[in-house]
Amino acid sequence: MKKAGRYDVSYLLEAQFEPGSRGRILKNKLGIKRKRDMEEIESEALQKTLDKLLGIYDKEHRFKESDIKRMHKLWLGEIYEWAGKYRRVNVSKGDFPFAAAKQIPLLMAEFEKGPLCKHTPCNFKTQKRIIQALSEVHVEFVLIHPFREGNGRVARILSTLMAAQAGLPVLDFTDITGRK
């Protein structure tokens, strides 16, 4: 994908998917066309990224918008050209539309000033307060849905990093995702 410019058409539906993938796999650097192959590569990259991030952010770190972009880029940067960049297309899940693409920079700035500032570092004393912080940050982030792909998994990365700040073990999302 080339740098966005006057004649950029990357936001068009037909330009978003890998040729030969029947519109199921987003255009990627690896030329992957099968869903199972992409899931495996993304999953392996996710675990490596989480391990790396657990060594980067300490218990006193206040997460920022730039950290979230960095997480996404570290995870998917070898796979997608647009990793770490906000989506430029509107997306929905079923009948539920996520935030309009043009609103994402503003919403993410508000997310940083609001929930991230309020709840990180996540060094609260009670389990109730920790759960409240994790859930509010997670839900707000997922509703913004700033990236083209991987928002739920980035939300889980952020929750895991916040849990580590609270002195909790690495969160296990196996029951939610069906895989580690």
C-alpha positions in Angstrom: 0.0 0.0 0.0 1.4 3.4 -0.9 1.4 6.5 1.1 -2.1 8.1 1.2 -2.5 10.8 -1.3 -4.7 12.5 -3.8 -5.6 9.3 -5.7 -5.6 6.9 -2.7 -8.4 4.4 -3.1 -7.4 2.1 -0.2 -10.6 2.9 1.6 -12.7 1.3 -1.2 -14.1 -2.1 -0.3 -12.6 -3.8 -3.3 -9.1 -2.5 -2.4 -9.3 -3.8 1.2 -9.1 -7.5 0.7 -6.4 -9.9 -0.4 -7.1 -11.0 -4.1 -8.2 -14.6 -4.1 -9.5 -14.6 -0.5 -13.1 -14.2 -1.5 -13.3 -11.0 0.5 -12.4 -12.8 3.7 -8.8 -11.7 4.4 -7.7 -8.2 4.5 -4.9 -7.1 2.2 -1.6 -8.1 3.9 2.1 -8.0 3.4 2.4 -11.8 3.4 -0.1 -12.5 0.7 -2.1 -14.8 2.9 -5.5 -15.8 1.5 -6.8 -18.4 3.9 -8.5 -17.4 7.1 -7.0 -20.3 9.2 -3.5 -19.3 8.1 -4.1 -15.7 9.0 -5.6 -16.6 12.4 -2.5 -18.7 13.2 0.0 -16.0 12.2 -1.9 -13.3 14.1 -2.2 -15.5 17.2 1.5 -16.3 17.3 2.4 -12.6 16.8 0.0 -11.6 19.5 1.6 -13.9 22.1 5.1 -12.6 21.2 3.9 -9.0 21.4 2.3 -9.5 24.8 5.5 -11.1 26.2 7.5 -8.1 24.9 5.0 -5.5 26.2 5.0 -7.0 29.6 8.7 -6.2 29.8 8.3 -2.6 28.5 5.6 -1.1 30.6 6.0 -0.9 34.4 3.6 -0.6 37.3 3.7 3.2 37.2 3.1 3.7 33.5 0.1 5.9 32.6 -1.1 4.5 29.2 -1.6 7.0 26.4 -3.1 6.9 22.9 0.4 6.5 21.5 0.9 3.4 23.5 -2.1 1.8 22.0 -1.0 2.6 18.5 2.4 1.1 19.4 0.8 -2.1 20.7 -1.1 -2.5 17.5 1.9 -1.8 15.4 4.2 -4.2 17.3 1.6 -6.9 17.0 0.5 -6.5 13.4 3.3 -4.4 11.8 4.8 -7.4 10.0 1.4 -8.5 8.6 -0.5 -5.3 7.7 0.7 -2.1 6.1 -1.8 -0.1 8.2 -0.9 -1.5 11.6 -0.8 1.1 14.3 -2.9 3.5 12.2 -6.5 4.4 12.8 -9.0 3.0 10.3 -10.3 5.2 7.6 -13.4 3.1 6.9 -16.6 2.8 8.9 -17.2 -0.7 10.3 -19.9 -2.5 12.1 -20.5 -5.9 13.7 -23.9 -7.2 12.7 -26.3 -4.3 13.0 -24.1 -2.4 15.5 -22.0 0.4 13.9 -18.8 1.4 15.7 -17.6 5.0 15.9 -17.4 6.8 12.6 -13.9 6.7 11.2 -13.6 10.5 11.0 -14.3 10.7 14.7 -11.6 8.3 15.9 -8.7 10.8 16.5 -11.0 12.9 18.7 -12.5 9.9 20.5 -9.1 8.4 21.2 -7.8 11.8 22.5 -10.8 11.8 24.9 -10.2 8.2 25.8 -6.7 9.1 26.8 -7.8 12.1 28.9 -10.7 10.1 30.4 -10.6 6.4 31.1 -6.8 5.9 30.5 -5.9 8.9 32.7 -8.4 7.9 35.4 -7.5 4.2 35.5 -3.8 3.9 34.7 -1.5 3.2 36.3 -3.9 0.5 37.6 -2.6 0.2 41.1 -5.8 0.2 43.0 -6.1 -1.5 46.4 -9.4 -3.4 46.0 -10.4 -6.1 43.6 -13.7 -4.2 42.9 -11.8 -1.1 41.9 -9.4 -3.0 39.7 -12.3 -4.8 37.9 -14.1 -1.5 37.4 -10.9 0.0 35.9 -10.3 -2.9 33.5 -13.9 -3.1 32.4 -14.4 0.6 31.8 -11.2 0.9 29.7 -12.0 -2.3 27.8 -15.5 -1.3 26.9 -14.7 2.2 26.0 -11.9 1.1 23.7 -13.9 -1.6 22.0 -16.8 0.9 21.3 -14.4 3.3 19.6 -12.9 0.4 17.6 -10.1 2.5 16.2 -8.3 0.0 14.1 -9.4 -1.9 11.0 -8.7 -5.2 12.7 -7.6 -6.5 16.1 -9.5 -4.1 18.4 -10.7 -6.8 20.8 -7.3 -8.4 21.0 -5.6 -5.0 21.6 -8.2 -4.4 24.4 -7.2 -7.7 25.9 -3.5 -6.7 25.7 -4.3 -3.4 27.5 -6.3 -5.2 30.1 -3.5 -7.7 30.7 -1.0 -4.9 31.1 -3.2 -3.1 33.5 -3.8 -6.3 35.5 0.0 -6.7 35.7 0.2 -3.1 37.1 -2.3 -4.3 39.8 0.0 -7.2 40.6 -2.3 -9.8 39.1 -1.1 -12.7 36.9 -1.4 -12.6 33.2 -5.1 -12.7 32.3 -6.3 -15.9 30.6 -8.9 -15.2 27.9 -9.1 -18.8 26.6 -12.8 -19.1 27.6 -13.6 -16.0 25.5 -11.5 -16.7 22.5 -11.3 -20.5 22.4 -7.5 -20.2 22.1 -4.7 -18.8 24.3 
